[in-house]
Amino acid sequence: MEHKSIWEDYSKTINNNIKPFKNIKTDILIIGGGITGLTTAYFLKDTNKKITIIDKSLIGKGVTSKTTAKISFLQQDIYGKITKMHNSKIAREYYESQKEAINIITNIIKDNDIKCDLEKVDSVLFANKESNYKKINKEKEILTSYGEKIKDYQDNIIKNGFSVSNTYTFNPLKYLNSLKKIIESKVSIYENTIATSIKKIDNNYLVTTNNGTIKTNIIVLACHYPFFIIPYLFPVRTYIEREYVCAAKVKDTKKITSINVDKDLCSIRYYKDYLIYGGIDHRLTSKIDYGNNYREIKKDFINLFNQEPEYMWMNQDIVSNDELPLIGKIKDNIYISTAYNAWGMTNSTIGAKIVSDLIKNKDNKYIKLFNPRRINLPLIINSIIGLFHYLKAYIEGLFHKSNPHYVKIKGIIYGVYTDLEGKDHKVKLICPHMKCSLVFNKEELTWDCPCHGSRFDIDGNIIETPSIKKI
Ligand SMILES: Cc1cc2nc3c(=O)[nH]c(=O)nc-3n(C[C@H](O)[C@H](O)[C@H](O)COP(=O)(O)OP(=O)(O)OC[C@H]3O[C@@H](n4cnc5c(N)ncnc54)[C@H](O)[C@@H]3O)c2cc1C
C-alpha cells in the first residue's frame, strides 16, 4: 500500500520548468499552478499581456493532485444548505454557475482534444441514515424544480439515493498536463518558486520569492490558501475540511459516482478498473489524530469492499463560512479564486472565467454571487464560531497524545521524532503562519497544523502552505 494518490504518477509526466531568475517584470502574475492557476492562464493567454505563473513546488503537486476529480453539480446537499443560509435565488444562481462550469471544462477538453479520460457518468446522492432522508428529499425537490431529471437509485451500499445525469469524471493530472502544454508557448512558468510577500510600489506590485523579485501590474492568487493574513483576513472567512481516500482495483466497476450526506461521509467513483473511496470527512480542527483517521478509513474500506487498499491519501479543501466560493477582486489589481468547498473542478473553472473576465474588463453574471469581499450574517456568525474551533485545536495540539516526545530548550518546546536508525529529528512545535501548535501525523510522518492546514516534514520543511517558512 502506498501513501500517495492514484493520480500522482501522472504528475511525473509533467515537464518541469525549474529555471532560475533574479528580477523579472510581468503584466499578470498567477501565484499557484493547480487547476485554478492553469485554467486562469488558459483564459488569459491570448490577451497580449505578459503572463507568468509561479508555483512553490511543481505544477500539479497541490490539492489538485489528490482530488477525486468528479465534475458534478450534485454536491451533497449544497442547494438545500444555500437556500437555508441565503435564499432560493442564490441557490439557483450557484446551480447555474456549476452547470456553466461543466460546459466550459468539457468544451476545453473537446476543443483541444485533451486526452484525460473524461467520462460521462451519472451522479448519485444518498443517505443511509433515516435521519438524513429529509436532506435527500429536499435536494431532490430543489433539483426537480430546476428541471433536472431525477431517478431513484439503490444498490448493495446505497439504501436511499437518487441520480442525475450529465456529470463527468476525469484524470485531473492528465488534464493539467495538457493545459500546461497548451499555455506554455505564451506563458512563463517558474516552479520551485514560493511567493513570500507582496508590496505595492506606485501602480505595480513587487512580489518577493525565494528566487528573486517579480514586478507585476496584476496578481491572481491561485494558491489555494493565501500566505498573508492582513489584509483580507482569510483565516477568519474560511475553515478547512480534510478527507481521507483509498483506492484499489476491483472486479466490477460502475458508470456512476456517488456521495452521501451522512456525517461519516462516503464518496465513490471509479477510474479504469479502480474504485476510489473517500471517507471520514472532518473539520481540520476536530479529529486531530490524523494518523488514526487513516487507520479508521482503512478499516471501513476493508469492511465495505473486502480487500486492502492499494493507495491511501488525504486531502484538504477550503470552505467559506457562508458555503459559497471566494472569487473575484480583493484589492486593486489583486484577484483570488478559492474556497471551493471540496468542489474545485467546477468552481476553479468558473473562478478562472470570472477572474479572467474581470481582468479583461468583461462582464460576468457571477461576479456578485462569489464576490470575495462580501459580508453577510451567516459569514459573521460562522466566523465567530470558527475562532472557537481554532482555539480548541490550538489547545488540543499542545497536549496531543500522538506527538512524539518533547524537549524544552531555552524555554522553547521542540517535538522530537526518532527515526528507525535512531536519528533524532527535532522541530519547533509552533506553526510560523499563525503560531498554532503542530500535531504529529504518525502515518505520514509529518507535522500538521490543526488550524490552517500547513504541513511540514520531520525536518521542518514545508509540504503544504499557508506557512511560507520552514519550522
Ligand atoms: C478529498 C478531496 C476530494 C475532492 N474531490 C473533488 C471532486 O471529486 N470534485 C471536485 O470538483 N473537487 C474535489 N475536491 C476539491 C478540489 O480538489 C480542489 O478544490 C482543487 O483541486 C483546488 O485547486 P487549486 O488549483 O485551487 O489548488 P492547488 O491544486 O493546491 O493549487 C495551488 C498551487 O499553489 C501553489 N502555492 C501555494 N502557495 C504558494 C506560494 N506562496 N507561492 C507559490 N505557489 C504557491 C501550490 O504549490 C499549489 O500547486 C476534493 C477535495 C478533497 C479534499
The ligand as an SDF file (V2000), in Angstrom:
LIG
                    3D

 53 58  0  0  0  0  0  0  0  0999 V2000
  -10.5080   14.5340   -0.5880 C   0  0  0  0  0  0  0  0  0  0  0  0
  -10.9520   15.5720   -1.5660 C   0  0  0  0  0  0  0  0  0  0  0  0
  -11.6300   15.1620   -2.7020 C   0  0  0  0  0  0  0  0  0  0  0  0
  -12.0360   16.1210   -3.6260 C   0  0  0  0  0  0  0  0  0  0  0  0
  -12.7550   15.6900   -4.7000 N   0  0  0  0  0  0  0  0  0  0  0  0
  -13.2590   16.5970   -5.5500 C   0  0  0  0  0  0  0  0  0  0  0  0
  -14.1090   16.1710   -6.6130 C   0  0  0  0  0  0  0  0  0  0  0  0
  -14.4210   14.9880   -6.7620 O   0  0  0  0  0  0  0  0  0  0  0  0
  -14.5850   17.1150   -7.4440 N   0  0  0  0  0  0  0  0  0  0  0  0
  -14.2820   18.4360   -7.2850 C   0  0  0  0  0  0  0  0  0  0  0  0
  -14.8130   19.2620   -8.0530 O   0  0  0  0  0  0  0  0  0  0  0  0
  -13.4400   18.8560   -6.3140 N   0  0  0  0  0  0  0  0  0  0  0  0
  -12.9270   17.9770   -5.4430 C   0  0  0  0  0  0  0  0  0  0  0  0
  -12.1190   18.3940   -4.4310 N   0  0  0  0  0  0  0  0  0  0  0  0
  -11.6770   19.8100   -4.3650 C   0  0  0  0  0  0  0  0  0  0  0  0
  -10.5560   20.1250   -5.3680 C   0  0  0  0  0  0  0  0  0  0  0  0
   -9.6090   19.0920   -5.4030 O   0  0  0  0  0  0  0  0  0  0  0  0
   -9.8500   21.4380   -5.0070 C   0  0  0  0  0  0  0  0  0  0  0  0
  -10.8080   22.4130   -4.7160 O   0  0  0  0  0  0  0  0  0  0  0  0
   -8.9920   21.9430   -6.1560 C   0  0  0  0  0  0  0  0  0  0  0  0
   -8.1110   20.9250   -6.5970 O   0  0  0  0  0  0  0  0  0  0  0  0
   -8.2050   23.1750   -5.7350 C   0  0  0  0  0  0  0  0  0  0  0  0
   -7.4080   23.5670   -6.8140 O   0  0  0  0  0  0  0  0  0  0  0  0
   -6.4250   24.8120   -6.7000 P   0  0  0  0  0  0  0  0  0  0  0  0
   -5.7820   24.9920   -8.0180 O   0  0  0  0  0  0  0  0  0  0  0  0
   -7.1780   25.9610   -6.1560 O   0  0  0  0  0  0  0  0  0  0  0  0
   -5.3650   24.3830   -5.5930 O   0  0  0  0  0  0  0  0  0  0  0  0
   -3.9790   23.5340   -5.7720 P   0  0  0  0  0  0  0  0  0  0  0  0
   -4.1410   22.4000   -6.7000 O   0  0  0  0  0  0  0  0  0  0  0  0
   -3.4930   23.2330   -4.4090 O   0  0  0  0  0  0  0  0  0  0  0  0
   -3.0390   24.5990   -6.4400 O   0  0  0  0  0  0  0  0  0  0  0  0
   -2.4690   25.6580   -5.7130 C   0  0  0  0  0  0  0  0  0  0  0  0
   -0.9760   25.7080   -6.0370 C   0  0  0  0  0  0  0  0  0  0  0  0
   -0.4240   26.8710   -5.4200 O   0  0  0  0  0  0  0  0  0  0  0  0
    0.8740   26.5740   -5.0010 C   0  0  0  0  0  0  0  0  0  0  0  0
    1.2140   27.5430   -3.9340 N   0  0  0  0  0  0  0  0  0  0  0  0
    0.6960   27.6290   -2.6850 C   0  0  0  0  0  0  0  0  0  0  0  0
    1.2460   28.6550   -2.0120 N   0  0  0  0  0  0  0  0  0  0  0  0
    2.1330   29.2290   -2.8530 C   0  0  0  0  0  0  0  0  0  0  0  0
    3.0240   30.3490   -2.7460 C   0  0  0  0  0  0  0  0  0  0  0  0
    3.0990   31.0790   -1.6220 N   0  0  0  0  0  0  0  0  0  0  0  0
    3.8150   30.6540   -3.8130 N   0  0  0  0  0  0  0  0  0  0  0  0
    3.7610   29.9280   -4.9560 C   0  0  0  0  0  0  0  0  0  0  0  0
    2.9230   28.8670   -5.1120 N   0  0  0  0  0  0  0  0  0  0  0  0
    2.1260   28.5290   -4.0850 C   0  0  0  0  0  0  0  0  0  0  0  0
    0.8140   25.1270   -4.5310 C   0  0  0  0  0  0  0  0  0  0  0  0
    2.0920   24.5200   -4.6130 O   0  0  0  0  0  0  0  0  0  0  0  0
   -0.1930   24.5230   -5.4990 C   0  0  0  0  0  0  0  0  0  0  0  0
    0.4240   23.8450   -6.5810 O   0  0  0  0  0  0  0  0  0  0  0  0
  -11.7170   17.4930   -3.4630 C   0  0  0  0  0  0  0  0  0  0  0  0
  -11.0270   17.8990   -2.3200 C   0  0  0  0  0  0  0  0  0  0  0  0
  -10.6810   16.9670   -1.3570 C   0  0  0  0  0  0  0  0  0  0  0  0
  -10.0530   17.4560   -0.1240 C   0  0  0  0  0  0  0  0  0  0  0  0
  1  2  1  0
  2  3  1  0
  2 52  2  0
  3  4  2  0
  4  5  1  0
  4 50  1  0
  5  6  2  0
  6  7  1  0
  6 13  1  0
  7  8  2  0
  7  9  1  0
  9 10  1  0
 10 11  2  0
 10 12  1  0
 12 13  2  0
 13 14  1  0
 14 15  1  0
 14 50  1  0
 15 16  1  0
 16 17  1  0
 16 18  1  0
 18 19  1  0
 18 20  1  0
 20 21  1  0
 20 22  1  0
 22 23  1  0
 23 24  1  0
 24 25  2  0
 24 26  1  0
 24 27  1  0
 27 28  1  0
 28 29  2  0
 28 30  1  0
 28 31  1  0
 31 32  1  0
 32 33  1  0
 33 34  1  0
 33 48  1  0
 34 35  1  0
 35 36  1  0
 35 46  1  0
 36 37  1  0
 36 45  1  0
 37 38  2  0
 38 39  1  0
 39 40  1  0
 39 45  2  0
 40 41  1  0
 40 42  2  0
 42 43  1  0
 43 44  2  0
 44 45  1  0
 46 47  1  0
 46 48  1  0
 48 49  1  0
 50 51  2  0
 51 52  1  0
 52 53  1  0
M  END
$$$$
